[in-house]
């Protein structure tokens, strides 16, 4: 999943969660709260695995093609 799509999911869900809290409507804030939480998990996983892939790209290849 692209980073900006995950970021947009998190921001949209968080904003609608806040709107649902202000309107005191559980049909709005419950699913968007879950979506905001899952969006945060998605962003955390994205940053974790992007750091791992950056470390892997700095190592020498096992086989050189010369």
NORBELFEN-V197459 format. One record per run of one state. SS is the DSSP state (helix for helix, strand for strand, loop for the rest). FROM is the first residue (numbers start at 1). LEN is the number of residues. Records with the same first field share a line. If there is no record, write none. Layout:
SS = FROM-LEN + FROM-LEN
This chain:
loop = 1-2 + 24-2 + 57-10
helix = 3-21 + 26-31
